[in-house]
Amino acid sequence: MTGAAEELHLTHGAVSRQIKTLEVHLGVPLFRRLTRKIELTEEGSSLFGIVTRLLSELAREADSIRSRSDTTRLVVSSGVSFASKWLTPRLHRLMARYPDLDVHLEVTDIAVDFTKSQVDVALRYGAGVYPAATAERIMNETVSPVCAPFYLTQVGGLTDPADLDKCQLIHEIGMTATWERWFTSVGLSYSKTRGPGYSHGSMSIEAAIRGEGVALGRSVLVAEDLAEGRLIALFPKSKLDVEWGYDLVYRTGNGQHPKVTAFRNWIADEVRADT
C-alpha cells in the first residue's frame, strides 16, 4: 500500500479507500488482511494477472505509436541469413541516401507481430503470406552447386553433375530445395544423404567457403561470394527454382508512410543493381 501510494503520489489512506471501493464494486475481497501483512485472495490474484497483462499491452502500444510517429528512427527486421549475406553489407548506402534516418537493424527469423512490434519494415524469406501484414515480393531465387576454388582442385575437378558422387555434400536443414530435388532436376538418382547440415543458408555457404564440401548455393545469398571468387558455381546452367522468395513486409495500411516508402525505393534500386 505504501509503495503504491508513493508511486501514484497519493496518501496511504487514499489508496486503501480506492481498494475498498473496488472490493465493494466487485462484491469480493481482493486481499486477506493478516496481522503483519496482506495477501492476495484467489480473486485478487486473478484480477492482478489480467490488469498486469492489459497495462503491459497498453504500454507496448503506446511505445509502438510513438515509434511510428518518429520520422527519424527506421527499425528494420531481417532474417539471419539475408542480413549477414546480403543486407548488412549494403546498409551503409541506405544511411548515405537518407542521412536523417537512424537505422536500427533487428536480426531474427521469428515472425514479426506488427500489432505489437515497433518494427517499420521486415525482410522475410517465405511464401509471401504474413498475418496482419502486407508483403511485396522483392526477389526470387534459384539454387545450384557451389564450392571453394581450392576444394574443386582438391577433388580433381568436376565436369559433370555425376562427378559430385566423389564430394561431400553440405545440406541446409529445412530447405524445400534439397539435393535430392536438384539431382532429379538434372536427371540423376540421388542416394547420398551424409554430410554436414546447417540450420541457416549463410552457415552452409560459410562451410563451403571453408572447404567442407559442395553446397546448394542460394543465388541471392552467394552472389557476392561468387563475384569475389570465394566460391565457384560448378554447373551454373543447372539451377533449381525455389518456391520461397524474399519479401518486404510492413504493417497493413502503412505502405505510404515516408519511412516505408524510403526503404522500399532504396531496396528496389539495390535489387535492380544486382540483376
C-alpha positions as CSV (number, residue, x, y, z in Angstrom):
1,M,0.0,0.0,0.0
2,T,2.8,2.4,0.9
3,G,4.7,1.6,-2.3
4,A,1.6,2.2,-4.4
5,A,0.9,5.4,-2.6
6,E,4.4,6.7,-3.3
7,E,4.3,5.7,-7.0
8,L,0.9,7.3,-7.5
9,H,1.7,10.4,-5.4
10,L,-1.2,9.7,-3.1
11,T,-1.6,9.1,0.6
12,H,-1.7,5.6,2.1
13,G,-5.2,6.2,3.2
14,A,-6.3,7.3,-0.3
15,V,-5.0,4.0,-1.8
16,S,-6.7,1.9,0.9
17,R,-10.0,3.7,0.2
18,Q,-9.8,3.1,-3.5
19,I,-9.1,-0.6,-3.0
20,K,-12.1,-0.8,-0.5
21,T,-14.3,0.9,-3.2
22,L,-13.1,-1.6,-5.8
23,E,-13.9,-4.6,-3.5
24,V,-17.4,-3.3,-2.8
25,H,-17.9,-2.8,-6.5
26,L,-16.8,-6.4,-7.3
27,G,-18.5,-7.9,-4.3
28,V,-15.4,-9.9,-3.2
29,P,-12.4,-9.2,-1.1
30,L,-9.1,-8.8,-3.1
31,F,-6.8,-9.1,-0.1
32,R,-6.5,-11.1,3.1
33,R,-5.5,-8.7,5.8
34,L,-3.3,-10.5,8.2
35,T,-1.6,-9.2,11.4
36,R,1.6,-8.1,9.8
37,K,1.0,-8.4,6.1
38,I,-1.6,-8.6,3.4
39,E,-2.1,-11.4,0.7
40,L,-4.0,-11.5,-2.5
41,T,-7.1,-13.6,-2.4
42,E,-7.8,-16.0,-5.4
43,E,-10.0,-13.3,-6.9
44,G,-7.3,-10.7,-6.3
45,S,-4.6,-12.8,-7.9
46,S,-6.8,-13.4,-11.0
47,L,-7.5,-9.7,-11.3
48,F,-3.9,-8.8,-10.8
49,G,-2.8,-11.1,-13.7
50,I,-5.4,-9.5,-16.0
51,V,-4.6,-5.9,-15.1
52,T,-0.8,-6.5,-15.4
53,R,-1.3,-8.0,-18.9
54,L,-3.6,-5.2,-20.0
55,L,-1.3,-2.5,-18.7
56,S,1.7,-4.1,-20.4
57,E,-0.2,-4.2,-23.7
58,L,-1.2,-0.6,-23.3
59,A,2.5,0.4,-22.6
60,R,3.6,-1.6,-25.7
61,E,1.0,0.0,-27.9
62,A,2.0,3.5,-26.6
63,D,5.6,2.7,-27.5
64,S,4.6,1.5,-30.9
65,I,2.6,4.6,-31.6
66,R,5.5,6.8,-30.5
67,S,7.8,4.8,-32.7
68,R,5.5,5.1,-35.8
69,S,5.3,8.9,-35.3
70,D,9.1,9.2,-35.1
71,T,10.1,10.1,-38.6
72,T,13.9,9.7,-37.9
73,R,14.1,6.2,-36.5
74,L,13.8,3.4,-39.0
75,V,13.5,-0.1,-37.5
76,V,14.3,-2.9,-39.9
77,S,13.9,-6.6,-39.1
78,S,15.7,-9.2,-41.2
79,G,16.2,-12.9,-41.2
80,V,19.6,-14.1,-40.1
81,S,21.0,-15.4,-43.4
82,F,19.7,-12.5,-45.5
83,A,21.0,-10.0,-43.0
84,S,24.5,-11.4,-42.9
85,K,25.0,-12.3,-46.6
86,W,23.0,-9.5,-48.4
87,L,21.5,-6.7,-46.3
88,T,24.2,-5.7,-43.8
89,P,27.0,-5.0,-46.4
90,R,24.6,-2.6,-48.2
91,L,23.1,-0.7,-45.3
92,H,25.7,2.0,-45.5
93,R,24.2,3.0,-48.8
94,L,20.8,3.4,-47.2
95,M,22.3,5.6,-44.5
96,A,24.1,7.7,-47.1
97,R,21.0,8.1,-49.1
98,Y,18.8,9.1,-46.1
99,P,21.2,10.7,-43.6
100,D,18.3,11.9,-41.5
101,L,17.2,8.4,-40.7
102,D,18.6,6.5,-37.7
103,V,18.6,2.9,-39.0
104,H,18.1,0.1,-36.4
105,L,18.6,-3.4,-37.6
106,E,17.0,-6.3,-35.7
107,V,18.1,-9.8,-36.9
108,T,15.8,-12.7,-36.2
109,D,14.0,-15.4,-38.1
110,I,10.9,-15.1,-35.8
111,A,7.8,-13.7,-37.5
112,V,7.2,-10.0,-36.7
113,D,3.9,-9.2,-35.0
114,F,3.2,-5.7,-36.3
115,T,0.3,-5.3,-33.9
116,K,2.8,-5.2,-31.0
117,S,6.2,-4.6,-32.6
118,Q,8.0,-1.2,-33.2
119,V,9.4,-2.6,-36.5
120,D,8.7,-0.4,-39.5
121,V,9.7,-2.9,-42.3
122,A,10.7,-6.5,-42.2
123,L,12.5,-8.6,-44.8
124,R,11.5,-12.3,-44.7
125,Y,12.1,-15.4,-46.7
126,G,8.8,-17.2,-47.2
127,A,5.8,-18.0,-49.2
128,G,4.5,-14.4,-49.2
129,V,1.7,-14.7,-46.6
130,Y,2.2,-13.0,-43.2
131,P,-0.5,-12.4,-40.6
132,A,-1.8,-8.9,-40.2
133,A,0.7,-7.5,-42.6
134,T,1.2,-6.6,-46.3
135,A,4.0,-8.2,-48.3
136,E,5.7,-7.3,-51.5
137,R,8.0,-9.8,-53.3
138,I,11.3,-8.3,-54.0
139,M,13.4,-11.3,-55.1
140,N,13.0,-14.9,-56.1
141,E,16.0,-17.2,-56.2
142,T,17.4,-20.5,-57.5
143,V,19.9,-23.0,-56.1
144,S,22.8,-24.7,-57.8
145,P,26.1,-26.3,-56.5
146,V,28.9,-24.1,-55.3
147,C,32.3,-24.8,-53.7
148,A,35.5,-23.2,-52.8
149,P,38.2,-23.0,-55.6
150,F,40.7,-25.0,-53.6
151,Y,38.1,-27.7,-52.9
152,L,37.5,-28.1,-56.6
153,T,41.2,-28.6,-57.1
154,Q,41.4,-31.0,-54.1
155,V,38.8,-33.3,-55.7
156,G,40.4,-33.2,-59.1
157,G,37.8,-31.1,-60.8
158,L,34.1,-31.6,-61.6
159,T,33.0,-31.6,-65.2
160,D,29.6,-33.3,-64.8
161,P,26.9,-33.4,-62.1
162,A,27.6,-37.2,-61.7
163,D,31.1,-36.3,-60.5
164,L,29.5,-34.9,-57.3
165,D,29.5,-38.6,-56.2
166,K,33.1,-38.1,-55.0
167,C,32.3,-35.0,-53.0
168,Q,30.9,-34.3,-49.5
169,L,27.6,-32.5,-49.8
170,I,26.6,-29.7,-47.4
171,H,22.9,-29.6,-46.5
172,E,20.7,-26.7,-45.4
173,I,18.3,-28.0,-42.9
174,G,14.6,-27.2,-43.6
175,M,15.0,-26.1,-47.2
176,T,12.5,-27.5,-49.7
177,A,15.1,-27.2,-52.5
178,T,17.1,-30.2,-51.5
179,W,20.0,-32.1,-53.0
180,E,17.6,-34.9,-53.9
181,R,15.4,-32.5,-55.9
182,W,18.4,-30.9,-57.6
183,F,19.7,-34.3,-58.7
184,T,16.3,-35.2,-60.0
185,S,16.2,-31.9,-62.0
186,V,19.4,-32.9,-63.8
187,G,18.2,-36.5,-64.5
188,L,20.3,-38.3,-61.9
189,S,19.3,-40.5,-59.0
190,Y,20.3,-39.5,-55.5
191,S,21.3,-41.8,-52.7
192,K,23.8,-39.8,-50.8
193,T,22.4,-38.2,-47.6
194,R,25.5,-38.0,-45.4
195,G,27.3,-34.7,-44.9
196,P,27.2,-31.7,-42.6
197,G,23.8,-29.9,-42.1
198,Y,23.3,-26.3,-41.1
199,S,20.1,-24.6,-40.0
200,H,20.8,-21.3,-41.9
201,G,21.8,-20.8,-45.5
202,S,24.6,-18.4,-44.5
203,M,26.1,-21.2,-42.4
204,S,26.1,-23.7,-45.2
205,I,27.7,-21.1,-47.5
206,E,30.4,-20.4,-45.0
207,A,31.0,-24.1,-44.7
208,A,31.5,-24.3,-48.5
209,I,34.0,-21.4,-48.3
210,R,35.9,-23.3,-45.6
211,G,36.2,-26.2,-48.0
212,E,33.9,-28.6,-46.1
213,G,32.3,-29.7,-49.4
214,V,29.8,-28.6,-52.0
215,A,26.7,-26.6,-51.0
216,L,23.5,-25.9,-52.8
217,G,24.1,-22.2,-53.1
218,R,21.0,-19.9,-52.9
219,S,21.5,-17.4,-55.7
220,V,20.7,-14.3,-53.6
221,L,23.0,-15.3,-50.7
222,V,26.0,-16.5,-52.7
223,A,26.1,-13.6,-55.3
224,E,28.8,-11.6,-53.5
225,D,30.9,-14.7,-52.7
226,L,30.8,-15.7,-56.4
227,A,31.7,-12.2,-57.5
228,E,34.7,-12.1,-55.1
229,G,35.9,-15.5,-56.0
230,R,35.4,-17.1,-52.6
231,L,33.1,-19.6,-54.3
232,I,32.7,-21.2,-57.8
233,A,29.5,-22.0,-59.5
234,L,30.0,-25.6,-60.6
235,F,27.1,-26.1,-63.0
236,P,25.6,-22.6,-63.5
237,K,23.1,-23.7,-66.1
238,S,21.6,-26.4,-63.8
239,K,19.5,-24.3,-61.5
240,L,16.6,-25.4,-59.4
241,D,13.8,-22.8,-58.7
242,V,12.9,-22.3,-55.1
243,E,9.2,-21.8,-54.1
244,W,10.0,-19.3,-51.4
245,G,11.4,-15.8,-52.0
246,Y,12.3,-12.6,-50.2
247,D,9.5,-10.3,-49.2
248,L,9.3,-6.7,-48.0
249,V,6.7,-6.8,-45.2
250,Y,5.1,-4.0,-43.3
251,R,2.0,-3.2,-41.2
252,T,-1.1,-3.2,-43.3
253,G,-2.2,0.3,-44.2
254,N,1.3,1.7,-43.6
255,G,2.6,1.3,-47.1
256,Q,2.7,5.0,-47.9
257,H,4.4,6.0,-44.6
258,P,7.5,8.1,-45.5
259,K,9.9,5.6,-43.8
260,V,8.4,2.6,-45.6
261,T,8.4,4.4,-48.9
262,A,12.1,5.4,-48.4
263,F,13.2,1.9,-47.6
264,R,11.1,0.4,-50.5
265,N,12.7,2.8,-53.0
266,W,16.2,2.1,-51.7
267,I,15.9,-1.7,-51.7
268,A,14.3,-1.7,-55.2
269,D,17.3,0.2,-56.5
270,E,19.6,-2.3,-54.8
271,V,17.8,-5.3,-56.3
272,R,17.9,-3.7,-59.8
273,A,21.7,-3.1,-59.4
274,D,22.1,-6.9,-58.7
275,T,20.2,-8.1,-61.8
